[in-house]
């Protein structure tokens, strides 16, 4: 009788559905960027971009709320379209950024809001300040990337930041304190 119970228990365990663990994807720096914009004295909208990403997405397809994100990129990877503006942003008026200064984001929770959408809450660290931010995120696609032949993810996300929250609020409110941020990134399984 004991053997019958042991066999039945083993069969039940084998028949139980396996719970998937998150799978780690590495960010593709060639297809990931953060674009930001702000109003300049009411005359124009000025744009810039960051690149040079490193990081991972631990993606749980079965339970996306169980996923997580870690991203970093150098402050000095900022592109502004004009060398004078870049140098001013790197000066003590704003970032005072050296070669080693990084922007980092680490997710703390994910709220799934639809089939392909979620609010990703996390800690954004920049300019020696860490603040909680929420990224309104869309999964664009998950599947085999035809040129790489590997599993791939693509996401877009948006948020709005206040420059003054990160001690880069010089000249506000004439130059808008609010900065709109648009993120687009890709990540693939390691080779």
Residue pairs with C-beta under 8 A, 6 or more apart in sequence:
19 62
20 60
20 61
20 62
20 63
21 60
22 58
22 59
22 60
22 66
22 67
22 68
23 58
23 59
23 60
23 61
23 151
23 189
24 56
24 57
24 58
24 59
24 189
24 190
25 56
25 57
25 58
25 59
25 151
25 152
25 153
25 187
25 188
25 189
26 55
26 56
26 187
26 188
26 189
26 190
27 53
27 54
27 55
27 56
27 57
27 71
27 185
27 186
27 187
28 152
28 185
28 186
28 187
28 188
29 51
29 52
29 53
29 54
31 184
31 185
31 186
32 51
32 53
32 184
32 185
32 186
32 187
33 49
33 50
33 51
33 53
33 183
33 184
33 185
34 49
34 50
34 51
34 73
34 181
34 182
34 183
35 47
35 48
35 49
35 181
35 182
35 183
35 184
36 47
36 48
36 49
36 50
36 179
36 180
36 181
36 182
37 45
37 46
37 47
37 48
37 179
37 180
38 45
38 46
38 163
38 175
38 176
38 178
38 179
38 180
39 45
39 46
39 175
39 176
40 46
40 175
40 176
41 174
41 175
46 80
46 85
47 81
48 78
48 79
48 80
48 81
48 85
48 89
49 78
49 79
50 73
50 77
50 78
50 79
50 103
51 73
51 77
51 79
52 73
52 74
52 77
53 71
53 72
53 73
53 185
54 71
54 72
54 73
55 69
55 70
55 71
55 72
56 69
56 70
56 187
57 67
57 68
57 69
57 153
57 155
57 187
58 67
58 68
58 69
59 67
59 142
59 153
60 66
60 67
61 142
64 110
64 112
64 118
64 139
65 109
65 110
65 111
65 112
65 118
66 110
67 107
67 110
68 107
68 110
69 105
69 106
69 107
69 120
69 122
70 104
70 105
70 106
70 107
71 104
71 105
71 185
72 102
72 103
72 104
72 105
73 102
73 103
74 99
74 101
74 102
74 103
75 90
75 95
75 97
75 101
75 102
75 103
75 126
75 127
76 90
76 97
76 98
76 99
76 101
78 86
78 89
78 90
79 86
80 86
80 89
88 94
89 95
89 97
90 96
90 97
93 170
94 168
94 170
95 101
95 127
95 168
96 127
97 127
101 127
102 125
103 124
103 125
103 126
104 123
104 124
104 125
104 126
105 122
105 123
105 124
105 125
105 133
106 122
106 123
107 120
107 121
107 122
108 121
108 122
108 123
108 132
109 120
109 121
109 122
110 118
110 119
110 120
110 121
111 118
111 119
111 121
112 118
113 119
116 138
116 139
116 140
117 136
117 137
117 138
117 139
118 137
118 139
119 134
119 135
119 136
119 137
120 134
120 135
120 137
120 157
121 132
121 133
121 134
121 135
122 132
122 133
122 135
123 130
123 131
123 132
123 133
124 130
124 131
124 132
124 133
124 161
126 166
126 168
127 166
127 167
127 168
128 167
129 165
129 166
129 167
131 165
131 166
133 159
133 161
134 159
135 157
135 158
135 159
135 183
136 157
136 158
136 159
137 155
137 156
137 157
138 155
138 156
138 157
139 153
139 154
139 155
140 154
140 155
140 156
141 152
141 153
141 154
142 151
142 152
142 153
142 154
143 151
143 152
144 150
144 151
144 152
145 151
145 152
145 186
145 188
148 188
150 188
150 189
150 191
151 188
151 189
152 186
152 187
152 188
152 189
153 186
153 187
153 188
154 184
154 185
154 186
154 187
155 183
155 184
155 185
155 186
155 187
156 182
156 183
156 184
157 182
157 183
157 184
158 180
158 181
158 182
158 183
159 181
159 183
160 178
160 179
160 180
160 181
161 178
161 179
161 181
162 169
162 177
162 178
162 179
163 169
163 170
163 172
163 177
163 178
163 179
164 172
164 177
169 177
